[in-house]
Every structure is written in structure tokens, then in C-alpha cells.
Amino acid sequence: MTDLADLTATDLVAGYASGAFSPVDATRAALERIERVDPAVNAFVRVDAEDALGRAAESQERWRRGEPAGLVDGVPVSVKDILLVRGGPTLRGSLTVRAEGQAWDEDAPAVARLREHGAVFLGKTTTPEFAWKGVTDSPRHGVTGNPYDPQRTAGGSSGGSAAAVALGAGPLSLGTDGGGSVRIPASFCGIFALKPTYGRVPLYPASPFGTLAHVGPMTRDARDAALLMDVITGPDWRDWSQLDRVTDGFRDGLGGGVAGLRVAYSSTFGSQVAVDPRVAAAVRNAVERLADLGAYVEEADPDVAEPVDTFHTLWFSGAARVVQHLGKEQREMLDPGLREICDQGARYSALDYLAAMDVRMALGQRMGRFHNRYDLLVTPTLPITAFEAGVEVPKGSGQHRWTAWTPFTYPFNLTQQPAASLPCGLDADGLPIGVQLVAARHADALVLRTAHALYEAGIAEGIRPTPGGS
């Protein structure tokens, strides 16, 4: 018999509608899975089983009456502990955030939309302190391990969400992405994640990292991501930069296929990046699948000159702003790496920041020109697979910051384009490999449609960890 914890959100909703099982059944299965797998990976900050089962019972009654509240009524979901969920604290992985003395009575926009649609909240997932880096460990909650090997990193900064989805601890999760933070852990953990066009999913409170930061779905596949996008893109007056809602919805065109699409394949960003040969081979196989499905594919590198200094200026300045209010004693409580980039960010001037914005705008224009010729850009999500947990960079790499091993992800936060990661294979150690799909701004539906076509073609077949860890 199929364990309900292994079903997608789409399959759960279909089962509720047919009466095959109930939201209470699915929620119990998810909670039992958390109890079994979380001690090995440390994906959850907090789980509220009593509240989840109460909401599931309410959902079950709505389904019994034939009156579901919305698209994901009764579906178990988790939320990265960066986003507000009313009724409990949002601690952001930091010892400097106090749980007491605050009302915690407000939902982030995406959370509010999920609540309106009847979702069952399981709990909050782990994040590095203030979501500052591409792996998930924090002074407050420790290290999050990879579902395939808990001694390796889940990636970050949405590592808890990725590990939870991969292990069946709820099929849907909300993550945030400021430089790859849904795509990095999706690649390392073998799940799907989308960084939507900036503004497509409303965000509140505004991120200190400004318009680099996006909210995105983390799911088992593209079909579930389209479902979640149809929920969380609902308007919210608290985000003044939000885009108009997509009229047709993201599920409507999901089955349109890729025949005739103009696809650019860049394996190394013009030889700027050293890619593990096992990663390169798996990504090339994904590109060949697109060609077999009718896409026109050619190798072409976007004109993306190494923008890491530009990204660091914006990212480190944002980090400095996050901790600006802290006194000396509180600063000593911070993750040492975070403290280091905050000190660097505080030294930038307004002119430095504006110069970085000039570079960012020019990069956006170049990518706009690139997408006049190509509908889609395909790259590896990451040049490597998951490395040892608890460190910012692979040991012995000679690298210093996480951006050194994420060259394919953070540029598209600068340009605000939609970008997704989906699994396309396993390396010799059985660790997932991710392929990244990037489209022009506002072409989120195209990214989802292409990812769905690859899933339907079997690109991710067999890529699931064993529940309970390795």
C-alpha cells in the first residue's frame, strides 16, 4: 500500500475528492514521517502536531460537505523559518532574535494565501542565520543534513524545506531565494524548486537584501509547483513591488510541451566554471531529452561576466543592515561568517552600492537581449554535488565564500529572471544532480512547462532518498 507521505500534493487533493483517504490520514502520515526522519537530518525548527491535526480535521469536514476551501485544502505544508506564520515565532536561525515579547500574529503573504486555501501547516523549517549563505547551519538550530547522506549538506539557505520535501515530510514547502537559496538545496536534495520572477510572489516584511530576494515553491515536481504558484501569487497590498496576478494560472499550460522552443545550453558559462564531469554528463543528458522532445538546442553562452563583486556589494550591504541594530554582545553571538560579511558590507559607501546597481542593470539588459534569441537557457544548477555538512565551502577547495561554488544561481537574482532546478541524475555516490532552467522575466509559466515536460519524459525517475536516511 502506498504511504500517503510519498504522494504529491496533486495526488492528495485527488484522493480527498474521491474519498480514497482524508486530510487527517495524510497529515498523520506526514507527522509520522517527520518523527522518523527528522532526527537524522534536522530539517524542522518547530512542529505543531496538535494544530496540524486540528486543521486537518476541519479540512476533512469541508471535503465531506463537498466544499473545499481552495486548491490545497488539507495538504500538509512547511514554511522556512524566515517567513512569518502567525501563532508562533520566526527566529531566523539566530540567537539574537527573541521569541518572547512579540505578538507573532501576522502571516507573510504567501502563508496567508495558503491559509485561505485550507493548507495544513506542519511547522517551520531550518535556515542559516538570516538566510545569509548557501548551506544550512545556524547558531540557534545546528546543522541540517542531506536526505541522501546526513553527513553532507542539504544546501541552503532553504535547506530544511528541501530536506523535508525530499523525505516526504509534507509535499509542499515555501522557501526564499536571494542568491540560489531554493535552487541550491533543490539540486543537492533531488527536488524541484522555482525562483519566480521578482515580484510574482508578494513578500512582506520586505527583505533587507532588497530586490535580490524572492519567495518560491519547493515541491516534488513541476506539477505541484504550478499548483502552489496558483495559490501564493495572490495579491497582497503589503508588497508595493508585486506584479499583477497571472490571469490564466500556471497549471493551465503545463502540458504544452517544448516542441519548437529555442534552447541555449551553457555548460560552463563560457569556460568560467569548472564543472564536475558527472554533473556535466547528467545535464547534457537533460538537454538531449529536450531536443528529443522537439526543442531546437544549441550551445551558447550568455554574456555573464563574473558578477560576484557586484552581488557581494549588494548582499553584504543587506546583511549589514540586518544586524545594524545589534550591540557588541549580540554581534558576538552571530555566525562568524555572517559577522565577517556584515563588517565588509558596512564599509561600502552609497556610491559603491549605486555602482553595483549600474552593473546589475547592464547585466539585466544583456540577458534581455539574449532572450530575444533564446526562449530558454539551460545550465547545471551547481557545478558539484553535496559536500560535507557544517562548512560554507568544500574542504580543500581553496574557496572562501559560498558564492564561489554557486556561479550558476546568483546571477539570476541580479537579473530577477525565473529560474528553476530539477533533478536529472545521481552521481557515483548516489547524490542528486540538478539542471537549471532560466527564462526571460515574466516567463515563469514557460519554465514550469519545460520542467513538467522533462518530468513526464522520466528525467527524475528513481531519484528519491530512502525515508529515515542512509
C-alpha positions in Angstrom: 0.0 0.0 0.0 1.3 3.5 -0.9 2.4 5.6 2.1 0.4 8.8 1.9 3.6 10.7 2.9 5.1 9.7 -0.5 2.2 11.3 -2.6 2.4 14.7 -4.3 0.0 17.5 -3.3 -1.8 17.0 -6.6 -2.4 13.3 -5.8 -3.5 14.1 -2.3 -6.1 16.6 -3.5 -7.4 14.0 -6.0 -7.6 11.4 -3.2 -9.6 13.8 -1.0 -12.0 14.5 -3.8 -12.6 10.8 -4.5 -12.9 9.9 -0.8 -9.9 7.4 -1.1 -8.4 9.0 2.0 -8.7 12.1 4.1 -6.6 15.2 5.1 -6.4 13.7 8.6 -4.9 10.5 7.1 -2.4 12.5 5.1 -1.4 14.7 8.0 -0.8 11.8 10.3 1.4 10.2 7.6 3.4 13.4 7.3 3.8 13.8 11.0 4.8 10.2 11.4 7.4 10.7 8.6 8.8 13.8 10.4 9.1 11.8 13.7 11.0 9.1 11.8 13.3 11.1 9.6 14.0 14.4 11.2 16.4 13.2 14.0 18.8 12.3 11.2 18.6 15.5 9.1 17.4 18.3 11.4 15.0 19.8 8.9 12.5 21.3 11.3 12.8 24.2 13.8 9.3 23.5 15.2 6.5 21.0 14.6 2.9 21.7 15.9 1.2 18.3 15.5 -1.8 19.3 17.6 -2.5 22.4 15.4 -1.9 20.5 12.2 -4.3 17.7 13.1 -6.9 20.2 14.2 -6.7 22.0 10.8 -6.7 18.6 9.0 -10.0 17.7 10.8 -11.5 21.0 9.7 -10.4 20.3 6.2 -11.8 16.8 6.3 -15.2 18.1 7.2 -15.1 20.6 4.4 -14.3 17.8 1.9 -17.1 15.7 3.4 -19.5 18.5 2.6 -18.0 18.9 -0.9 -16.9 22.5 0.0 -13.1 22.6 0.0 -11.7 26.0 0.9 -9.3 26.2 -2.0 -6.7 24.5 -4.2 -4.6 22.9 -1.5 -7.3 22.3 1.2 -5.9 19.7 3.6 -2.4 19.4 2.0 0.4 19.3 4.6 2.9 22.2 4.1 6.0 23.5 5.8 7.4 27.1 5.8 11.0 28.2 6.0 11.7 30.0 9.3 12.3 33.3 7.5 8.7 33.8 6.6 6.1 34.9 9.2 3.5 32.3 10.3 1.0 33.6 12.9 0.8 31.8 16.2 4.5 31.1 16.6 7.9 32.8 16.5 10.0 33.3 13.4 13.5 33.0 14.8 15.6 33.1 11.5 18.2 30.8 12.9 19.6 33.5 15.2 20.3 33.6 18.9 19.7 37.4 18.6 16.0 37.1 17.9 13.8 36.9 20.9 10.7 34.7 20.8 9.1 36.3 23.8 7.7 39.8 23.9 6.3 39.8 20.4 2.8 39.1 19.3 3.6 36.9 16.3 0.1 37.5 15.0 0.8 38.1 11.2 1.3 35.8 8.2 3.6 36.5 5.3 1.6 37.0 2.1 2.4 33.5 0.7 1.5 32.0 4.1 -1.8 33.9 4.2 -2.7 32.7 0.7 -2.0 29.1 1.8 -4.2 29.6 4.9 -7.0 30.9 2.8 -6.8 27.8 0.6 -7.0 25.5 3.6 -3.4 24.2 3.8 -2.3 22.3 6.9 0.8 23.9 8.4 3.1 21.2 9.8 5.8 23.6 11.1 8.8 25.7 10.3 12.0 24.6 8.6 15.6 25.4 9.2 17.7 28.2 7.7 21.2 29.6 8.2 21.2 32.7 10.3 19.1 35.3 8.5 19.4 33.1 5.4 22.8 34.5 4.6 24.6 31.6 2.9 24.1 28.6 0.6 24.3 25.9 3.2 22.0 25.4 6.2 23.5 25.5 9.7 22.9 28.2 12.3 24.0 29.1 15.9 20.4 28.5 17.0 19.4 25.3 15.4 22.6 23.5 14.3 23.3 21.7 11.1 20.8 20.4 8.5 22.0 17.2 6.8 21.2 15.9 3.3 18.4 13.3 2.9 20.8 11.1 0.9 23.6 11.3 3.4 23.1 13.3 6.6 26.9 13.8 6.9 26.6 16.0 3.8 24.9 19.4 3.5 21.4 19.8 2.3 22.4 23.1 0.7 20.8 26.4 1.6 19.6 28.7 2.6 16.2 26.8 2.3 17.9 23.5 3.2 15.3 22.5 5.8 12.5 22.8 3.3 14.4 20.9 0.7 15.2 18.0 3.0 11.6 17.9 4.3 10.1 17.7 0.8 12.6 15.1 -0.3 11.8 12.9 2.7 8.0 13.1 2.5 7.6 15.4 5.5 4.9 17.3 3.6 4.8 17.6 -0.2 4.9 21.4 -0.3 7.2 24.0 1.3 7.8 27.7 1.0 11.4 28.8 0.6 13.2 32.1 -0.1 15.9 32.7 -2.7 18.3 35.6 -2.6 21.2 34.0 -4.5 20.1 30.5 -5.2 18.5 29.6 -1.9 15.7 27.4 -3.2 17.7 26.1 -6.2 20.9 25.1 -4.4 19.2 22.8 -1.9 16.8 21.5 -4.5 19.8 20.4 -6.5 21.5 18.8 -3.5 18.4 17.1 -2.3 16.8 16.0 -5.6 13.6 18.0 -5.6 12.0 20.8 -7.7 12.2 24.5 -6.8 11.4 27.7 -8.7 12.7 31.1 -8.1 9.9 33.1 -9.7 10.3 36.5 -11.5 10.8 39.1 -8.8 7.5 40.4 -7.6 5.5 37.5 -8.8 5.0 36.2 -5.3 4.4 39.0 -2.8 6.8 39.3 0.1 6.4 41.0 3.5 8.2 42.2 5.5 10.5 43.5 2.8 13.8 41.7 2.7 16.9 43.6 3.8 18.5 42.1 0.8 16.1 44.1 -1.3 15.1 43.0 -4.8 17.5 40.1 -4.8 15.1 38.2 -2.5 12.3 36.0 -3.9 9.7 33.6 -2.3 9.4 30.3 -4.2 7.8 26.9 -4.1 9.8 23.8 -3.2 8.0 20.6 -4.3 8.3 17.1 -5.6 7.7 18.1 -9.2 6.8 20.9 -11.5 3.1 20.0 -11.4 2.9 20.6 -7.7 4.9 23.8 -8.1 2.4 25.1 -10.6 -0.4 24.3 -8.2 1.4 26.1 -5.4 2.1 29.1 -7.6 -1.6 29.4 -8.4 -2.1 29.8 -4.6 0.8 32.0 -3.5 0.7 34.6 -6.3 -2.5 36.1 -5.0 -2.2 39.8 -4.4 -1.2 41.4 -1.1 -1.3 45.1 -0.5 1.7 44.9 1.9 4.1 44.4 -1.0 4.2 47.6 -3.1 6.5 45.9 -5.7 4.3 42.9 -6.5 3.4 42.1 -10.1 -0.2 41.7 -11.4 -1.5 38.2 -11.0 -1.2 35.9 -14.0 -4.7 35.6 -15.5 -4.6 32.1 -16.8 -2.9 30.4 -13.9 0.2 28.3 -14.0 -1.4 24.8 -14.3 -3.4 25.7 -17.5 -0.5 25.5 -19.9 1.6 22.9 -18.1 1.1 20.2 -20.7 2.1 22.4 -23.7 5.4 20.6 -24.3 8.6 22.1 -25.6 8.4 21.5 -29.4 9.8 24.5 -31.3 11.4 26.2 -28.2 14.7 27.8 -28.8 17.0 26.5 -26.1 20.5 27.7 -25.3 22.8 25.2 -23.4 25.7 26.6 -21.5 27.7 24.0 -19.6 30.3 26.4 -18.1 29.3 30.0 -18.7 32.0 30.4 -21.3 34.6 28.3 -19.5 34.4 30.4 -16.4 33.3 27.5 -14.3 34.9 24.1 -13.5 32.1 21.6 -13.6 32.3 18.1 -12.2 32.3 15.7 -15.2 29.5 13.6 -13.7 27.4 16.8 -13.3 28.2 17.9 -16.9 27.1 14.5 -18.3 23.8 14.4 -16.5 22.9 17.9 -17.5 23.9 17.2 -21.1 21.5 14.2 -21.0 18.7 16.5 -19.9 19.5 18.9 -22.8 19.4 15.9 -25.2 16.0 15.0 -23.8 14.7 18.5 -24.7 16.0 18.0 -28.2 14.3 14.6 -28.4 11.0 16.3 -27.3 11.3 18.8 -30.2 13.2 21.8 -28.9 15.8 23.5 -31.0 19.0 23.3 -28.9 22.4 24.9 -29.5 25.4 25.6 -27.2 25.5 29.3 -26.5 26.9 31.2 -23.5 25.1 34.3 -22.2 27.3 37.3 -21.8 27.6 36.9 -18.0 30.9 38.4 -16.9 31.7 37.2 -13.4 29.3 39.4 -11.4 30.4 38.2 -7.9 31.8 41.5 -6.7 28.5 43.2 -7.7 26.5 40.6 -5.9 28.7 40.8 -2.8 28.3 44.5 -2.6 24.5 44.2 -2.6 24.3 41.1 -0.5 26.9 42.1 2.2 25.3 45.6 2.4 21.9 43.9 3.1 23.5 41.7 5.7 25.0 44.7 7.5 21.6 46.3 7.5 20.1 43.1 9.2 22.4 43.4 12.2 22.7 47.2 12.3 20.6 47.4 15.5 22.6 44.8 17.4 25.0 45.8 20.2 28.5 44.4 20.6 27.5 41.5 22.8 24.8 40.4 20.4 27.1 40.6 17.5 29.4 38.2 19.2 26.5 35.7 19.1 26.4 35.8 15.3 27.6 33.1 12.9 31.3 34.1 12.4 30.9 34.1 8.6 27.9 36.3 8.8 29.7 38.7 11.2 32.6 38.9 8.6 30.4 39.8 5.7 28.4 42.3 7.8 31.7 44.1 8.7 32.6 44.2 5.0 29.1 45.3 4.0 29.2 48.2 6.5 32.3 49.6 4.8 30.6 50.0 1.4 29.5 53.5 0.5 26.3 54.6 -1.2 28.4 55.2 -4.3 29.6 51.6 -4.2 26.1 50.4 -3.9 24.9 52.5 -6.8 27.9 51.4 -8.9 26.8 47.8 -8.3 23.3 48.6 -9.3 24.7 50.0 -12.6 26.4 46.7 -13.3 23.2 44.8 -12.3 21.1 46.8 -14.7 23.6 46.2 -17.6 23.5 42.5 -16.8 19.7 42.5 -16.9 19.8 44.3 -20.3 22.3 41.7 -21.7 20.1 38.8 -20.6 17.1 40.6 -22.1 18.9 40.7 -25.4 19.9 37.1 -25.0 16.3 36.0 -24.6 15.3 37.8 -27.8 17.2 34.9 -29.4 16.5 32.1 -27.0 13.4 31.1 -25.1 15.3 29.2 -22.5 18.7 28.9 -21.0 19.8 25.6 -19.6 22.8 25.2 -17.2 23.9 23.0 -14.4 22.2 24.2 -11.2 25.5 23.7 -9.4 28.9 22.5 -10.6 29.2 20.0 -7.8 27.1 17.6 -5.7 26.6 17.9 -1.9 29.7 18.2 0.2 30.4 17.8 3.9 27.8 19.4 6.2 28.6 22.2 8.6 31.0 24.1 6.4 30.4 27.0 4.0 32.7 25.7 1.2 34.0 22.3 0.3 37.1 21.5 2.4 40.3 21.7 0.4 38.7 23.8 -2.3 40.6 26.9 -1.5 37.3 28.8 -1.7 36.2 31.3 0.9 32.5 32.2 0.3 29.6 30.2 -0.8 29.2 32.2 -4.0 32.4 30.5 -5.3 30.6 27.2 -5.8 27.2 28.7 -6.9 28.2 30.6 -10.1 25.1 29.5 -12.0 22.5 30.7 -9.4 23.1 34.1 -8.0 23.4 36.0 -11.4 19.7 35.4 -12.0 18.8 37.0 -8.7 20.6 40.1 -10.0 18.5 39.9 -13.2 15.3 38.9 -11.5 14.6 36.2 -14.0 12.6 33.0 -13.3 14.9 30.0 -12.7 14.2 26.5 -11.6 16.2 23.4 -10.6 15.0 19.9 -11.1 16.9 16.6 -10.6 18.4 15.0 -13.7 20.5 12.2 -12.3 22.7 10.8 -9.5 26.5 10.9 -9.2 28.7 7.8 -8.4 28.0 8.3 -4.7 24.2 8.3 -5.2 23.9 12.1 -4.7 21.4 14.2 -6.8 22.4 16.4 -9.7 20.3 19.4 -10.7 19.7 21.0 -14.0 18.7 24.7 -14.1 16.1 26.2 -16.5 16.1 30.0 -16.9 13.7 32.2 -18.9 13.1 35.8 -19.6 11.5 37.9 -16.9 7.7 37.1 -16.6 8.1 33.8 -18.4 7.6 31.7 -15.2 5.0 29.5 -16.9 7.5 28.6 -19.6 10.0 27.4 -17.0 7.3 25.3 -15.3 6.1 23.9 -18.7 9.6 22.8 -19.7 10.3 21.3 -16.3 7.0 19.4 -16.5 7.9 18.0 -19.9 11.2 16.7 -18.5 9.4 15.1 -15.6 7.0 13.5 -18.0 9.9 12.2 -20.0 11.3 10.5 -16.9 14.3 12.7 -16.2 13.9 12.4 -12.4 12.8 8.7 -12.3 14.2 6.9 -9.3 15.6 10.0 -7.6 14.3 9.7 -4.1 16.1 9.1 -0.8 15.3 6.3 1.5 13.0 7.7 4.2 14.9 7.5 7.5 18.2 8.5 6.0 21.0 6.5 4.5 
